[in-house]
Amino acid sequence: MKEFSRKWGVIIPVAFGFLVFMLKLGWPVLNPLSTNWLMTSGSDWAPDYLAWLFYRNADWDFPIGVFTGYSFPETVSIGLTGGIPLLAVPFKVLRSILPEYFQYFGIWLMLCYVLQGFFGFKLLQSFKVKNPILLVLGGCFMVLSYSLLDRIGHINLCAHWLLLAGVYIYSSEKKLFSAIWKHGLLIFAS
């Protein structure tokens, strides 16, 4: 049982994160071709999607992420909108092959739930929790964070997994250079 929890136990909180995402938001949100759900009144989804559309259709500029047209005549960075630059930049590279109506926000939300379960489990492991049931239940419990469940109207604020990942790296990494490198990647992702 202990060997299972150490190697395979993380699958349960990850699957639980996916299940909670599906129960809360459903398949239409995960479908990259479905954009109607982004036009929901009272959320930041519509402006975030519009920022992505402006960025997608703008010419490449330097530094990467800067574009015009969204707040004309000023330039703006995709990082200062709700466009989630971690996904906006790679999908802009693919813009010529993407369909006209395309969104990655559902993929991002699903990743936030899944990674919350993953890093919740890993964090408990780094705290030397040995009981496999507590590891799995703890990882699942992290997915049920109220702020994660409540903040889906603000897609950028769903990245709570970044906090868990930072604490996990801090508590588990013993080599300074490796910790700095991993934290650097985490800062880049954020």
Secondary structure, DSSP 8 states (H G I E B T S, - for coil): -HHHHHHTTTHHHHHHHHHHHHHHT-HHHH-TT--GGGG-TTSSHHHHHHHHHHHHHS---SSTTEEEEEETTEEEEGGGTTS-HHHHHHHHHTTTTS-SS---HHHHHHHHHHHHHHHHHHHHHHTT---HHHHHHHHHHHHT-HHHHHGGGSGGGG-THHHHHHHHHHHH---HHHHHHHHHHHHHH-
